[in-house]
Amino acid sequence: MVPALQYCTNLYFPTKLPILDPKKLQEAPLLGILELLLLAVGLAMDAFAVSLCKGLRMRKINWPQGFIIALSFGIFQTGMPLIGWSLGLQFKQFITPIDHWIAFFLLAIIGGKMLYDSLTEDPTCPVVTVDKLNLKELLLLSIATSIDALAVGITLAFLQTDIFIAISLIGIVTFILSLLAIIIGNYYGNRLQSKAGILGGGVLILIGGKILLSHLGIIGF
């Protein structure tokens, strides 16, 4: 073939076309920053409710105690998802085809439990002022309020998202909301406790539904 003609042929009709890897087309994370923020808020609601009670039991705002309480909740809410994520990675290769269903059911169960507890349990806490911080009680409360975060961490292992960004947002949001709850509880009491649980449960259920519907192609965001 004439060199000039060969050049034009290769230019307009290339023999080697770029191959699109289907796997690379699915590398976009299922949870973006907005979803992670909402997830962090949902998980922080248990700590928020407990912090309201802590604030109520203070004669006046004790900033060092408030900081320690919020920091404790924030640390555990950061560490528990990381542990759950590490555990989830061990099984990821076996359940990848149904990972979206697992994420949906875990978030729905956790959110449903939060809703149930908020609607059925007595939201009030003892109105007894406490001047000294009980570190043993705080440790137990920090563990109790972060169990849900452990389960959510397992779901994060099945989703394409940055775990370090996720746990950082969860910890920071929990710290801020817990400190804010102590202030609110000291001034306004515990009237927001049940509402916090309802909000948190609803958010987790919505995120689980969004993950499932996005994976099934029903919604495109």
Steps between C-alpha positions, in 0.01 A plus 500: 500500500616851423658645822281810493186290459614267780551802729151635428346158551666458840405854599128474432452123539742385771553125516547501878207644689523569876344219699266605778535285809152442651656477845650848466159638405373395844781651706300811596428488875148413602523738795612856435584770752135600545392141566789450741404816689141380529626160611718667764205702628283188519763307695564794733139518618545241776795693640300822453212364709731382780686832495171686544452307822856574608445871445174491691675352805761778517429793734661721238706431191823330600713548189784259591248225578298580189813480286598163650150358447480618139856384430429154641191457283688633198796264548284191533283602206822529298656173611197271484428551126868436427482168687179409317655598166802277569270207580286564193803488271557137598170400339475757221618268223236242587196728513575767239197401284261576786697770682233765428232282657713443810568873533129573463385243758767593757421871478125430499527279810717750687277791400185306583632414845580867564147596395344228716704591807421870457126438467460242777755577772469771763728778373541673833811470711539552876512870580775458756790740483840332481812703560759227451549319168473121530761373253390137528142594415622719214703211358199267508278766341759565229508130413121465513436799273760386244385139447284617210809665350677163512224344289500794259876460464436150364275646231767756408728211404253406226467853364746690285586783735807631680490345848731760653285788377193312624625434853646849529165657415318265738735582788502877442123522457444291812736719705335824384142376546578348841653826626204692359259257667661559840442873460141452382427246775627734769268779383196319364494155657452168321195578288698435181617148587226304326507736201875439463446126481222537245716724285799266520297190420327665208826621350661154516198337336497759221872451431452122488213543254705737285786248479268221393303703245818647349656157459183366337500793259164632618648837592807659349650694791 
